[in-house]
Amino acid sequence: MLKIALIILSILQMNFAFAQSETPLVPIDKKDVIEMLDPPGAAALNIMLSALSSFKVLRKSEQASIANTTSLVKMKVLPFIALEESTQIALEDHWDQLNPSQRQLFVDYIEHSLIKDYVGMLYSYKEMDYVEIALQKNVLRKDNKALVKLEIKPNSGAKPSVVTLKMIRNDRWKIYDVVFSGVSVVKNYSAQFNSHIKRKGLDSLIERTIKRLNKK
């Protein structure tokens, strides 16, 4: 009986070894794994759904004050904003002329301004009896950047509005620009910066930015 058991065991071991030899290991690219686990469309949906659902709760409880909405944006949206990329794009070629402290100055200014912009964006949804967000199928992707379009309905009777999120992935997907009602947030800042620089120069823009930050 023991002899038969040993023979069966040896056959099973041989079959297992044969099966292993017939199934070659296929290396999995790290980028493919990241794409499967963290696609840009899903990241965009999660960011917007979290922010809008939280704002819906504030609206329903009649607690949607400017202060509470600002706190919501800082907690739910700001961690997913690629601030340095947004600032660099807004300043265009002038970014290379700035030292590290000056760059941080503009990053701080963009952060402060974006908070106000996103608060205003949330406030544009006057009634929120439910939140419905749909991802448009064609997510454009090139290297570590993506263009994601979302259709947002804040209540049952509303016509969907389209919000375009321009995203970049370093450690995770983050938003570096938003196009809402046909207006690019970052391009708007870029136009303001360039207009001032053409009239008064870069040093004047730096001084104005310092003054504005001191007043916040």
C-alpha positions in Angstrom: 0.0 0.0 0.0 2.8 2.4 0.9 4.6 1.5 -2.4 1.5 2.4 -4.4 1.1 5.7 -2.6 4.7 6.6 -3.3 4.2 5.8 -7.0 1.1 8.0 -7.2 2.9 10.8 -5.4 5.9 10.6 -7.8 3.5 10.8 -10.8 1.8 13.8 -9.4 5.1 15.6 -8.9 6.1 14.8 -12.4 2.8 16.1 -13.8 3.1 19.3 -11.7 6.7 19.9 -13.0 5.6 19.3 -16.6 2.7 21.7 -16.2 5.1 24.3 -14.9 7.5 23.8 -17.8 4.6 24.2 -20.3 3.4 27.5 -18.7 6.1 30.1 -19.3 6.1 33.2 -17.0 5.0 36.4 -18.8 6.5 39.5 -17.3 4.0 42.2 -16.3 4.9 45.8 -17.0 4.6 48.0 -14.0 2.8 50.7 -16.1 0.2 48.1 -17.1 -0.5 47.2 -13.5 -0.8 50.9 -12.5 -3.2 51.5 -15.4 -5.4 48.5 -14.4 -5.5 49.5 -10.7 -5.6 53.3 -11.1 -7.1 54.5 -14.5 -7.5 58.3 -15.0 -11.3 58.0 -15.5 -11.9 56.2 -12.3 -9.7 58.7 -10.4 -11.6 61.7 -11.9 -14.9 60.1 -11.0 -13.8 59.5 -7.4 -12.6 63.0 -6.9 -15.7 64.7 -8.3 -18.1 62.3 -6.7 -16.5 62.7 -3.3 -16.6 66.5 -3.5 -20.1 66.8 -4.9 -21.6 64.3 -2.6 -20.1 66.1 0.4 -21.4 69.4 -0.9 -24.9 67.8 -1.3 -24.8 66.9 2.4 -23.9 70.6 3.2 -26.7 71.9 1.1 -29.3 69.4 2.5 -28.3 70.3 6.1 -28.3 74.1 5.2 -24.7 74.3 6.2 -23.2 75.2 2.8 -21.7 78.5 4.0 -18.6 79.9 2.2 -16.4 78.8 5.2 -17.8 75.2 5.2 -17.5 74.9 1.5 -13.9 76.2 1.5 -13.1 73.6 4.2 -14.7 71.0 2.0 -12.6 72.0 -1.0 -9.4 72.0 1.0 -10.1 68.5 2.3 -11.8 66.8 -0.7 -10.3 68.6 -3.8 -7.0 70.3 -2.9 -5.0 67.0 -2.2 -5.8 66.0 -5.8 -4.6 69.2 -7.5 -1.1 69.2 -9.2 -0.3 72.7 -8.0 3.2 73.0 -9.3 2.2 71.8 -12.8 -0.7 74.2 -12.9 1.4 77.1 -11.9 4.2 76.3 -14.3 1.7 76.0 -17.2 0.1 79.3 -16.2 3.4 81.2 -16.1 4.6 79.6 -19.3 8.2 80.6 -20.2 8.4 83.0 -17.3 8.6 80.0 -14.9 12.2 79.4 -15.8 13.1 83.0 -14.9 12.0 82.5 -11.3 14.0 81.3 -8.3 12.6 78.6 -6.0 11.1 81.0 -3.5 9.4 83.0 -6.3 8.0 79.8 -7.8 6.6 78.9 -4.4 5.1 82.3 -4.2 3.1 81.7 -7.3 2.2 78.1 -6.3 0.7 79.6 -3.1 -1.2 82.2 -5.1 -2.6 79.6 -7.5 -3.6 77.4 -4.5 -5.4 80.3 -2.9 -7.1 81.2 -6.1 -8.1 77.7 -7.1 -9.8 77.2 -3.7 -12.0 80.2 -4.5 -12.6 79.0 -8.0 -13.7 75.5 -6.9 -15.9 77.0 -4.2 -17.5 79.1 -6.9 -17.9 76.0 -9.1 -19.7 74.1 -6.3 -21.9 77.1 -5.6 -23.0 77.1 -9.3 -25.0 73.9 -8.4 -27.9 75.7 -6.7 -30.1 72.6 -6.1 -28.8 69.2 -5.3 -31.4 66.5 -4.7 -29.0 63.8 -6.0 -25.7 63.6 -7.8 -25.2 61.8 -11.0 -21.8 61.7 -12.7 -21.1 59.9 -16.0 -17.7 59.3 -17.5 -17.6 60.0 -21.3 -16.1 57.0 -23.1 -13.2 58.6 -24.9 -10.6 59.3 -22.3 -7.6 60.7 -24.1 -4.2 59.5 -22.8 -0.6 60.3 -23.7 2.2 59.2 -21.4 1.4 60.4 -17.9 -1.3 62.9 -18.9 -5.0 62.3 -19.6 -8.0 64.3 -20.6 -11.2 63.2 -18.9 -14.7 64.5 -19.6 -17.5 64.1 -17.0 -21.2 64.7 -17.4 -22.6 66.0 -14.1 -26.3 66.2 -13.1 -26.8 67.8 -9.7 -30.5 67.2 -9.7 -33.2 65.2 -11.5 -34.5 68.1 -13.6 -31.1 69.6 -14.6 -29.4 69.3 -18.0 -26.0 67.6 -17.7 -23.0 69.9 -17.6 -19.7 68.8 -19.0 -16.6 69.3 -16.9 -13.2 68.5 -18.5 -10.4 67.5 -16.2 -6.8 67.7 -17.4 -4.9 65.2 -15.3 -1.3 64.2 -14.7 0.1 61.1 -13.0 3.3 61.1 -10.9 2.6 59.1 -7.7 -1.2 59.2 -8.5 -3.6 60.9 -10.8 -4.0 64.6 -10.0 -5.9 67.5 -11.8 -3.8 70.3 -13.3 -6.5 72.1 -15.1 -10.3 72.2 -15.3 -12.5 73.4 -18.2 -15.9 74.4 -17.0 -18.5 76.2 -19.1 -15.9 76.5 -21.8 -13.4 78.3 -19.7 -10.0 76.8 -18.7 -9.0 77.8 -15.2 -5.3 77.7 -15.9 -5.5 79.5 -19.2 -7.4 82.2 -17.4 -4.6 82.7 -14.9 -2.1 82.6 -17.8 -3.9 85.4 -19.6 -3.9 87.5 -16.4 -0.2 86.9 -15.8 0.9 87.6 -19.4 -1.2 90.8 -19.6 0.4 92.2 -16.5 3.9 91.1 -17.6 3.5 92.8 -21.0 2.4 96.1 -19.4 4.6 96.3 -16.3 7.1 93.4 -16.3 7.7 90.2 -14.3 9.0 92.0 -11.2 5.8 94.0 -11.0 3.8 90.8 -11.2 5.8 89.3 -8.3 5.2 92.4 -6.2 1.5 92.4 -6.9 1.3 88.7 -6.1 3.0 89.2 -2.7 0.5 92.0 -1.9 -2.5 89.9 -2.8 -1.3 87.0 -0.7 -0.7 89.3 2.3 -4.3 90.4 2.0 -5.9 86.9 2.0 
